[in-house]
């Protein structure tokens, strides 16, 4: 039996493909553009415009793309041997549901609805499902979270924080998520369950930033700024910081931690400590 990976060119999907090929499997991978790589059968397809996909012998589907796209596309696929769907969403469904930014709340609401629709679709089709909700995903040089902060530090030489930056975080590496997804797919205990997948280390936002400095081989230069001044400064800096909003500052003092016990018990979740290294 084989696997199919949707979102195979993304940071987590890329690692899933690598892990599967390293284990001797020849997975099928979907991309919107033509691709080629050894040990992988690439198919050109767009989940936003699903067409009939007929593949025999595919028992597992991994999806790092938006859950709503898969929920809409899955009924169009002819995968008679499909046994399990493993899909990624995010712990943001919990941490941002009360955001002060209306756009974020709406985004999270749509994401939660997409997750629910995917589960309902799998159950209607008689396919087992596992939903994985990671915390802050990083992969040095590739992600939009930790790497983005590293680039800001490289440019500025310091990092301002709103307040003390005491909120707790659990960054998780994309490769560990890939390993966890494959383990979950092969675990009967993980069928039809939702899991939070935090990293091993629980650190304050300030310490997380400090470890990014360490990974850049730079001295820690962290500047706490009173929240009121942060908001004023952010209003001036926002045009120069893409996809940023003022709520990012208030969240620096908010704990965003999750219990990995269920994932540990059901599929031996065991991510690496958070010590990023940037070249």
C-alpha positions, 0 to 999 in steps of 0.5 A: 500500500502507498501514501499520497501527500497533499501540500507536498511542497510545503515545509511539513509536506516536504518532510513527510515525502522525505520520511516516506521515501527514506522508509522505502515507500514510493509516495504519490505527491500532488502539486499545482505545478509540474515537479520531478524528484527521485522516488516520488510520483508527482501528479499535477492537481489543484485542490481548489479545482478538484478533478477525478483522481483514481489511484489504486493501492493508496491507503493513507492520505496526508494533507498539509493543505487547508482542511476545507480544500480537502473536505471539498475535494475528497469526494471527487477522488476515487481512492478505493483502498483509502483507510486513513486521512491525516490532516494538519490544522493548528492550535490557533483554533484555540489560541486566537479564537478570542483575538482582539483582531476581528479578521483573526477571529473570522479566519479561525472560525472558518478554519474550525468549520473546515476542520469539522467539514473534513471530519464529517466528509471522512465519516460519510465516506467511511474513512478513518481520520486523524487531525493534528494541531501543531503549535509554532512550526519552524524549520530553519530557513524555511518557515514563516514563524521562527525564521521570520523572527530570525531575519528581523533580528539579523536586520535590526540586531535586537528584538523589542518585546511588548512587556516582559514576554512572559507568555509560554510557547512550545515551538515544534520542528516541521520534521518532527511533525512529519515523523509524528504524522506517519506514526499517527497514520499507523496507530489504530489508537489515533483513529478518529481523534484530534491531537495537539502537537506541541514541541518538547520545550516549554519556554517563555516568549522572551526565552524563545527569542533568546534561543533564536539569538543563540542559533544566529550566534549573536548576543541576546539583545532583547528590549522590553517595551511597555505595552502602551509604547509598543502599540504606538510604535507598532502603528508606525512600523506596521507598513514595514512588517508584512502580515503583522498586527497589534495583537502579536504584542499582547500575545507575547504575555499570553500562555499558549501551551498544550498537553502532548500526553495523548499523542505520546501515549497513542503514537509515541510523540517525541519532538526535539528540544527547541534549539534552532541553528541558522546558517 
